[in-house]
Structure formats: structure tokens, C-alpha cells
Amino acid sequence: MKNLVVAALSFAAVALGAAHAAPQPIVGGSTAVSLTSQASNALAGFGIAFAPINGSPGAPGVVLFDITGGVLDLTTLAGTIEHAGAGVSLTRNDQQAVASNLLIDTVAQQVFADVTFDSDITDAVAPVSIATNTAIFDFDLATFDLTQLGNLANPQLPLFLSAGLIALLDTQFDVQVPADFQFASAATAPEVANGVVPLPGALGLFALGAGVFGFAARRKAA
């Protein structure tokens, strides 16, 4: 049976002295997300209900989303982590915004999604597509302790609302959200086939920043 190696992004293969390898296909794993208290309080104040789509309960306050595909370069940790069918919804009265098909891009350091809006979920009219493959969250690996990135029980990578999602909330729900608003925290542990498990001690040799990502994986258009 093919050995599946959990390639948590918290490890850096460069410490093994391995040559640069082709990106490896991701075959499974999970991503964990937890709302911040700031987001929970803001949503309650706006009268907006948050709900995960195709997520499962994890640790208290944590939602797990199955990783369905993507690619990951074990040397540079560059790639995309796909969650087909998974997403989140924001609902106020009969209005609902949905962000689905979540995708983590470690090069752009953003989370992308397909976004729709339904002005009346009680009627038979289909939701309107607002954008496809659009950034909804921003994150910064350069300021984060990578040893914590695979901790699904305690997500700690800050996810900030993107400028586009802030504009959507303003336009569709008429709410004012400040810039640099941390909506959630995340962790991710993708599984790759035929991978190499790098040593945790390699982190001291791993230089973070945009220049370290040699493989610019990008999501295919829907």
C-alpha cells in the first residue's frame, strides 16, 4: 500500500540537503479553522450568522475541512491546497453570501474561493455569482511560527479579511469592516504521496519570504 506521508507545512525539506524536487500531488489531509472572538462579536453585532459548508467538528470551536487536492513542493513549501465543495456562508435575514471551493495558495499567501450572493434565500431564484477564484483571506507566513502550522487542534495562523471581501460585506450587507480585520485562525496538514518527512529542526535554516517560493502554483480557472 502506498505510504502516505503527512507533509505539514511546518517542516522544511532544505535541511535534508535534498535536491529541488517536482511538486508533489496532495492526496488528503485536513485544514482547521476557528473564528476569532473579534469576528464572532462583530457578526453578532451585524446580525449575521456564520456557518461552515461541508465541514466537520474538530476541537472545541474548530471546524475541519477535508483537503481534496492540490500540489506541494516539499523543498520550498510552495503550492496550492484545495478544498473542493468546502466553504463558509454568511446569512442575515433572507440574504446570504457563500464562499466555496476554498483554496490556499502558499505563494500568494491568500485563501481563494468562488463567491455567490443570494438576495432572498426563500425564493427559487438562483444565487448570483459575484466572483470566481477571488481572494477572501490574507495571511503572512513570514511572521508566523511554522512549527504551529500543522496543529489542527489549535489553529494559530491569522486569517485577515481581504480587501475584496470587505468590499463585498459593505456592498451586500451594508456593514463597515475595518482593514486588517482578523476573521479567523487556521492550521493545515496536507498529505502527499511519496513525500519525504523533513526534520523539524530544519526550520532554523528555512528562510521565509516571497523569494523562497520557487514554484508558483496557481489555481486553474473553473
N, C-alpha and C positions, 0 to 999 in steps of 0.2 A: 504494500500500500504506500502510495506517495506520502512522503513525510512533509507535513505542513509545519512551517516554522513561523512562529509569531514574530513579525518584524515590527516591534513597537518603534515609533519614530524617535524614541528617547535614546537610541543607540546609534553609533556612527561607525560604519564599516572601515573607514580610513585607518583606524588604529591597527587593523589586521594586516595592513600593507598590501591589501588586495588590489589588483588592477581594476580600473574602471570597468564595470560590467554593464550589460544592456539592462534597461528597466525590466523588472520582473512583474508578471501579472499578479494582481491581487485576487485571491480566491475566497476570501471570507474575512471574518472578524467583526468587531463592533465599534461604534462610536458612542460615547456617553455625553449627554448634555444636561445641565442643570440651570434653571433660571436664577438670576441674582435676585436678592431681596429688593434691590432698586427697581428692577423690571417688574417684579410681582406687584409692588406697591404702585408703580406708575400705571400698569394695566388696570388695576383695581380702580384707581382714581379716574381713569378714562372710561371705565365701564366696558373694557374689552376683555374677553375670555380667551386664554391661550390653551391650545390643545395639540399634542403631538399626533402625527399621522403615521400609521404603521410603525409605531414604537412600542417597546415593552418596558415594564418596570425594572429598574436596576436597584441600586442602593437607595435609601430614603431620599426623595427629592430628585432622583436621577432617572432620566429616560435613556434607553438604549436603542440605537438604530443599527440594523444589520448592514454591514458593508457588502455590496453586491458586485463590485468590480473595481477596475482602475489599474494603474501601473505605479511601481515604485522603484526608484534607483537606490539600491542598498548602499551605494558609495556616497551619494550626495543627498539622499533622502528626498529628492525631487520627484514629483509625480502628482497624480490625481487619485482621490479616494471617493468612489461612487456609492450612493445610497438610493438606488432606483426605487421609486414609489414612496420613499420616506419624506417626511416634511413636517411642517407646522401650520396651524391655522390660527388666525386672529378674528374673533367674531364679536360684533357689537350689534345688539338687537337683531335685525334681519340682514345685516351686512357682514360679509366675510371675505377676508384676504387669505389666500393659500400660497405657501411657498413649498414646492415639491421637487422631488428628484435632487436632493441635496448632493453637492459635490465639493469636496475640499481640494483646493489647489495649493500645494505647499510652495510653489514658485511665486504665484501672485500673492500668497498669504491672504486668501479670501475664501469664503464659502459662497458657492453659486447655487441658483435654484431657478425653476420655472415659476413665475408668479401669475396668479389669476385673481380676479376680484368679482364677487357676486353682490350686486346691489340689493338683491332680495332673494334670500335662500328659500323662501316659501313658495316661489313661483317655479314654473317649469323652464324658464329661460336659462340657458347655459351660462356659466361664468365667462367673463371677458378676459382674454389673455392680455396681461399688462406687459410682460417681458419674458423672454426665454433666455436661459443661461446668463442671468444677471447676478451681480454681486449683492448679497444681502448682509453678510457679516465680514468684518475685517479682523485680522489677528496679526500678532508680531512675535515670531519665534526668536528674534534676536534678543528680546528682553525676557525670555521665559526659560525656566529650568527644565531642560528636555528630559531629565530623569523622571519627571512627573507626567509626561505626555501620555503614557500608556496606562495611567491609573484610572481605570473605569469606575472604581468605587468612589473616587473623589476628584471629579473633573476640575482642573485649575487653569487651563488656557483661556484667557479672557477673549470673549467674542463681542466686538463692538458693532452696533448698527452701522451699515454702510450709508453713505450719503443718499444713494438711490432709495433705500428702504425708508429712511427718514422722510424723504420727499413723498413717498407713497402714503405713509401714515398721515402726513399733513394733508395731502390731496383727498384721500378717500375717507379718512376718519375725522378730519379737521382737528387734529391734535398736534401740539407743538412738542417736539422731542429735541433736546439739546444735542449738539455734536459730541462725539466721544462718549456716547452712552453705552455702557457695558450691559448688554442684554442677558448674556449667559456665560457659562464656563463650559469648556469641553475637554474631552480626552479621546484618544483614538488608538486602537490596537489592530491594525490590519494584518492579515495572514497572507504570506506569499509562498508559492510553491518553489522548491529547490533553492531556497534562500540560505544565507549564512547568518548565524546569530552573532552579531558583533559584541564585543565586551563592553559592559557599562563604563569601565574606566577610560574608554576611548573619548568620552565627552570632553576631556580636557584638551584633546587635540583637534576637536571639531570646531572650525571657525564658522560662526553664523553670519548671516547677511545674504543679500541678494546675489552677491558674486559667487557664493559657494554652490549655487544650484546650477549644475552643468546641463541638466536635461530639462527643457522647457516643455513639459507635457501640458497639453491643453485639451479641454473637453470638446468632443465632436459636436457639431451642431445637430440639433434634434431634427 
